[in-house]
Amino acid sequence: MKKYKIPVNEPSLIGNEKKYLLRCLKDGYISSSGAFVKEFEKKFAKRLKKKYAISVSSGTAALQLAFESLNIKKKEEVILPSFTIISCILPIVRAGAVPVLIDSDPITWNMDVNKIEKKITRKTRVIIAPHIYGMPVDMDPLMKIAKKYKLKVIEDTAEALGLKYKNKECGSFGDVSTFSFYANKHITTGEGGMIVTNDKQIAEKCKSLRNICFNDKRRFLHYDLGWNYRFTNLQSSIGLAQLEKLNRFVIKKRKIGQIYNKGLSNIEAFNIPLDKTKYAKNIYWVYGLVLKKNSPISLKVLMKKLKKYGIETRNFFWPLHQQPILRKMGFFRNIKLPVAEYLSKNGLYLPTGLAITSLQQKFVIDKIKKIFFK
Ligand SMILES: Cc1ncc(COP(=O)(O)O)c(C=O)c1O
């Protein structure tokens, strides 16, 4: 693996992580049973003001189980944005349901909620709403539409733990909401995920599915097909220490974003992220740049030049309607979603990890200026 001078993400693990992890090793509970799992789930549920929190092995696993818990049938329709990670569409395709894609808002990069209602048919059952790159989906109109048409909402909060929409925590809107604890997320356990809900049936189903649908009365007798998506006590011990610092992490993330904003705002060639809207303040999960049509430098060249300086960057998502595997399976043959397409071809994000220093950010800003101003 190439080591960058400034990696695109480096987590911050300098609180109680080591202490709790050592306690876990000392107790000998390293798999999925153990006090830390229960404690982490309890504290997570409390933070989101939800009755149930079910830890799982990744954000992708969380989406799979959340989706399965809603009992969607073949040919039923699910609305989601094209500009998101493939994890959002996997459970839909695997269930034989029909994904219906929405284009993004060019300013917030989130699903354009004004385009949802036109796509609703008698077969629509669910909206999957992932918050993208640090700004939330405009949840009020989305929830209004969901209520009007009796649709369930899966709120994918993988990138948005700690983000607020009109002072309400993201992840608390959906009938079921999902989170990821991969190393680049606001809190990390290496790999990991969480599902939260107030619905007992959804919670029970997710718990059962995560544990290969073992049944309580007679072990090894199964009435349903599940997965092993269990989360470990080791991971939970780190998660608990990370959760203690979430509020500080959010402050740091905003600071990272604002330092970049200040340093990069006078460069004409690209658009920088919006700092706030009337409903939210950006928490810059990642700090994205979108090159304008008249940029003198292409995305590829910019990334290459930054790489030469030891600065790692990453492309934006590739839109779902242009994913080779989905096209091969016959999906989205004649679909055009211009905003998602533009973002994917012209967007990149800069190092935005919680361990980044202001000196490192200054280095990144200086090099970008040098590239554009020569
Ligand atoms: C919006 C979104 N949903 C889901 C996931 C999947 O999470 P994981 O990598 O933990 O499977 C990610 C990962 O980055 C994500 O950005």
Ligand as a Chemical Component Dictionary entry (heavy atoms), coordinates in Angstrom:
data_LIG
# 
_chem_comp.id                   LIG 
_chem_comp.type                 NON-POLYMER 
_chem_comp.pdbx_formal_charge   0 
_chem_comp.three_letter_code    LIG 
# 
loop_
_chem_comp_atom.comp_id 
_chem_comp_atom.atom_id 
_chem_comp_atom.alt_atom_id 
_chem_comp_atom.type_symbol 
_chem_comp_atom.charge 
_chem_comp_atom.model_Cartn_x 
_chem_comp_atom.model_Cartn_y 
_chem_comp_atom.model_Cartn_z 
_chem_comp_atom.pdbx_ordinal 
LIG C1 C1 C 0 -23.743 6.520  2.348 1  
LIG C2 C2 C 0 -23.073 5.235  2.693 2  
LIG N1 N1 N 0 -23.829 4.169  2.981 3  
LIG C3 C3 C 0 -23.287 2.988  3.306 4  
LIG C4 C4 C 0 -21.924 2.821  3.361 5  
LIG C5 C5 C 0 -21.366 1.456  3.633 6  
LIG O1 O1 O 0 -20.711 1.363  4.844 7  
LIG P1 P1 P 0 -19.607 0.206  5.087 8  
LIG O2 O2 O 0 -18.373 0.620  4.369 9  
LIG O3 O3 O 0 -19.451 0.194  6.569 10 
LIG O4 O4 O 0 -20.176 -1.066 4.578 11 
LIG C6 C6 C 0 -21.093 3.902  3.093 12 
LIG C7 C7 C 0 -19.625 3.757  3.155 13 
LIG O5 O5 O 0 -18.853 4.659  3.013 14 
LIG C8 C8 C 0 -21.677 5.140  2.739 15 
LIG O6 O6 O 0 -20.925 6.199  2.431 16 
# 
loop_
_chem_comp_bond.comp_id 
_chem_comp_bond.atom_id_1 
_chem_comp_bond.atom_id_2 
_chem_comp_bond.value_order 
_chem_comp_bond.pdbx_ordinal 
LIG C1 C2 SING 1  
LIG C2 N1 SING 2  
LIG C2 C8 DOUB 3  
LIG N1 C3 DOUB 4  
LIG C3 C4 SING 5  
LIG C4 C5 SING 6  
LIG C4 C6 DOUB 7  
LIG C5 O1 SING 8  
LIG O1 P1 SING 9  
LIG P1 O2 DOUB 10 
LIG P1 O3 SING 11 
LIG P1 O4 SING 12 
LIG C6 C7 SING 13 
LIG C6 C8 SING 14 
LIG C7 O5 DOUB 15 
LIG C8 O6 SING 16 
# 
